[in-house]
Amino acid sequence: MLVGRALAFLALTWSAYRSLAIPTIAECSLSCSQGFTCRSRVNRNMFNSFCRQPPTSMSRSVLETLTLSTAMKCPPHDDCSLLLRVNASLTLHESLRGLEACSTSLDTQEAQCQSVRVRRASRQLQVGRQLQVHFDCFEVSVAQSLYVTLRTVPHFCGVQLDQQYHVEDCRDEDVRRNMPNCFAGKLSYWVDHSRKVVRVQLPEAPGGPDYYLRLCLKWFTCEDAGAAVRVTASRVSRSVSLPYSQELPCLCLEGWSATPDAVRIQTCPFEDDTEILWDAISYHPGSRALSWEPACPVNGHVNLCWRPGPGAHCLKLEHSGQPAHGRVRYPLVDPQPQLCLKFSTSLGFRVRCPFEKLLFPAWKMTTQPAPSPGHLRVAFFSPSPASFQVCLCHQGKTWPPACHRVLRAMPLPPASVSQGDRTEDPAVAFVDIPRDDACAPSTCIQGWRTDVHFSAPQQLCNLQCAATQGAAA
């Protein structure tokens, strides 16, 4: 029983596979359903045809179906060509003489139309019957995008069918094997990383057309990343070396035949080398702006985040999300070692911390005894003027700790603070917190700058309140 089902499945699979093959025809043709006598006419100007109001006795749905497919014509001793096959049907009305199909190239806007007329004697006998028409004389090219319109003859306003169609490209086996424009897809290459060149080997093609090769950066279109090289059919060496400056995932090799409207084939040797995209980060100390600009198109989002400690998850900063479609810029950023960028894209998740190599943070938060009894002082030390806030947090089962009770740090004149033997910068701000609150179990203190748009907190947890000062976690 299982064997029978398997054989039936294989038979269906093979049948479906064969039905996907592009049929080959000897000549383009026209055929109509039995009982109708038809003739065709080519008209390449579809824009001079004005529509008229349909008679009340005619339904606007007289055009019933429009199906499109591709056929291939391969004359002996000549190159193959592709044709668009149109199958249409309509219910014949006494006011109709036939139908017309028009194909417009979305790239060049070039249009071609073919009309099918039913002879008068045949038309009068078949009113009310369904007319089925098949014709395949529209010349198309590999990978062409078309807009096909089917309408009545004469053209009645609002009575038409429209469909967009994409002709098979060189990835289709039949097209790749028979169309000369797909020859460029047969090139082979290898990368010489030490010399930064892509070496391309074209197969021998006696008497064939010349070919172009180039490297390009693939955005919406492929932008030049070097001069195109023309390889003549008579060239002795079919090997070409194309130099590059960076191994980018969107740096692609493009090849095409030196014939009109040739299909361009692209392959990207470094498409898996995406790590370089996340390193395109720069910081401008004067404006304190942090920016990222990928060299290749990326889809996703970018957030600023901060790490409470070494190896910890990077926690997103509020209101820092931006789409990663192009250049991303964050103004007035506090350059702390724990501040990072988190990329969430179709290529996965990446975290980059541009300031982690700083030997010392831009500012520091510590604790010390407060002048008021029963209080703990949180002091902020900074080489330049800055404003700060403090938040008490409670460590629960989730991370980060849930924070509440935000306190603003008060500016403190340096002369009013006794530094003792301290050699670091004087405190610029402080806040006094009741010792019972600050020293309670599972409590953390977070502090961050408020005179910038984006600041990563520093955090002190599980304070030893008997000590005179703590260290940032």
Buried (B, 14 or more C-beta within 10 A) or exposed (E): EEEEEEEEEEEEEEEEEEEEEBEEEEEBEBBBBEEBEBEBEEBEEBEEBEBEEBEEEBEEEBBBEBEBBBBBBEEEEEEBBBBBBBBBBBBBBEBBBBBBBBBBBEEEEEBBBBBBBBEEEBBEEBEEEBBBBBBBBBEBBBBBEBBBBBBBBBBBEEBBBEEEBEBBBBEBEBBBEBBBBBBBBEBEBEBEEEEEBBBBEBEEBEEBBBBBBBBBBBEEEBEEBBEBBEBEBEEEEBEBEBEBEEEBBBBBBBBBBBBEEBBBBBBBBBBEBBEBBBEBBEBEEEEBBBBBEBBBBBEBBBBBBBBBEEEEEBBBBEEBBBEBEEEBBBEBBBBBBBBBBBBBBEBEEBBBBBBEEEEEBBBBBBBBBBEEEEBBBBBBBBEEEBBBBBBBBEBEEEEBBEBEEEBEBEBBEEEEBEEEEEEEBBBBBBBBBBBEEBBBEEBBBBBBBBEBBBBBBBBBBEBEBEEEBBEBB
